[in-house]
Amino acid sequence: MTLIEKAALAEKAARASGEMLEHRGPFKVRRKSENDFVTEMDYRSEALIRDMLLAACPEDAFFGEENGGPAIARGRWIVDPIDGTTNYIRGQRLYSISIAYEQDGILQIGCVFCPGTDELFLAVRGQGARLNGQPIHVSDTPLRDAVVHLGFGHRIPKNRERTLAIFPALISSVSDVRRTGSAAYDLCCVAAGRADAFMELGINLYDYGAGYVIVTEAGGRFTGWDEGEDGLVTGNPLATNGVIHEALMQIAQGGSIT
């Protein structure tokens, strides 16, 4: 199966999961850890996606947020069945389904579906990024006018403290700051030019793997917070339109823009 065919399969699985999640009845919620929840719908979504993907691609491996999987495989699907579970529990519309495909250690496909807004973001490495079939591209907005989507690192004290420490410099340098509650959706907002950057500490590949492909294929830049840091490896993504990347990295390292 070609990457284009696998991208179409990812879209089909994401939409099928979204249909199920939107037409749910009552469901059970369990606390996984501090400020982190899981529902029975997370498990049902992951199982549906896994079954669809592996039925069509039995040669591939599967790694899901809820049930894990192999860390290394020649071909591997990386899935967050509900990114923004708290939003989903509380009836807020900005939750998403994130599906990435990795081949020989390189992320090749990113698919993010937001059922509440009926937005399907899809990118294949080297083929550009699209929203509901239409090409998208990052903005060229300068720092002073930028809107930054920021996760607060609220589950890990040291990440929360570092994030709060840079907040004064950040908020005084940009136009405004937002938080949607879904890292995958935040990254897609950068890709579509609705936001100009996304920053968060201590998240996982299933949160941002698909968004990484979508942002970079839309012309954006993706690193870690610190100089030379690979955000794909560390889980500290800094994704921007490219124009404001160096300035935000300076702020992320505790500096200020004068």
CORHUCOR-V6750 format. One record per residue. N is the residue number from 0. RES is the residue in one small letter. SS is DSSP state (~ for helix, > for strand, _ for the rest). Layout:
# CORHUCOR-V6750
n = <N N>
res = <RES RES>
ss = <SS SS>
This chain:
# CORHUCOR-V6750
n = <0 1 2 3 4 5 6 7 8 9 10 11 12 13 14 15 16 17 18 19 20 21 22 23 24 25 26 27 28 29 30 31 32 33 34 35 36 37 38 39 40 41 42 43 44 45 46 47 48 49 50 51 52 53 54 55 56 57 58 59 60 61 62 63 64 65 66 67 68 69 70 71 72 73 74 75 76 77 78 79 80 81 82 83 84 85 86 87 88 89 90 91 92 93 94 95 96 97 98 99 100 101 102 103 104 105 106 107 108 109 110 111 112 113 114 115 116 117 118 119 120 121 122 123 124 125 126 127 128 129 130 131 132 133 134 135 136 137 138 139 140 141 142 143 144 145 146 147 148 149 150 151 152 153 154 155 156 157 158 159 160 161 162 163 164 165 166 167 168 169 170 171 172 173 174 175 176 177 178 179 180 181 182 183 184 185 186 187 188 189 190 191 192 193 194 195 196 197 198 199 200 201 202 203 204 205 206 207 208 209 210 211 212 213 214 215 216 217 218 219 220 221 222 223 224 225 226 227 228 229 230 231 232 233 234 235 236 237 238 239 240 241 242 243 244 245 246 247 248 249 250 251 252 253 254 255 256 257>
res = <m t l i e k a a l a e k a a r a s g e m l e h r g p f k v r r k s e n d f v t e m d y r s e a l i r d m l l a a c p e d a f f g e e n g g p a i a r g r w i v d p i d g t t n y i r g q r l y s i s i a y e q d g i l q i g c v f c p g t d e l f l a v r g q g a r l n g q p i h v s d t p l r d a v v h l g f g h r i p k n r e r t l a i f p a l i s s v s d v r r t g s a a y d l c c v a a g r a d a f m e l g i n l y d y g a g y v i v t e a g g r f t g w d e g e d g l v t g n p l a t n g v i h e a l m q i a q g g s i t>
ss = <_ _ ~ ~ ~ ~ ~ ~ ~ ~ ~ ~ ~ ~ ~ ~ ~ ~ ~ ~ ~ ~ _ _ _ _ _ _ > > > > > _ _ > > > > ~ ~ ~ ~ ~ ~ ~ ~ ~ ~ ~ ~ ~ ~ ~ ~ ~ _ _ _ _ > > > > _ _ _ > _ _ _ _ _ _ > > > > > > > > > _ ~ ~ ~ ~ ~ _ _ _ _ _ _ > > > > > > > > _ _ > > > > > > > > > _ _ _ _ > > > > > > _ _ _ _ > > > _ _ > > > _ _ _ _ _ _ ~ ~ ~ _ > > > > _ _ _ _ _ _ ~ ~ ~ ~ ~ ~ ~ ~ ~ ~ ~ ~ ~ ~ ~ ~ ~ _ _ > > > _ _ _ _ ~ ~ ~ ~ ~ ~ ~ ~ ~ _ _ _ _ _ > > > _ _ _ _ _ ~ ~ ~ ~ ~ ~ ~ ~ ~ ~ ~ ~ ~ _ _ _ > > > > _ _ _ _ _ _ ~ ~ ~ ~ _ _ > > > > _ _ _ _ ~ ~ ~ ~ ~ ~ ~ ~ _ _ _ _ _ _>
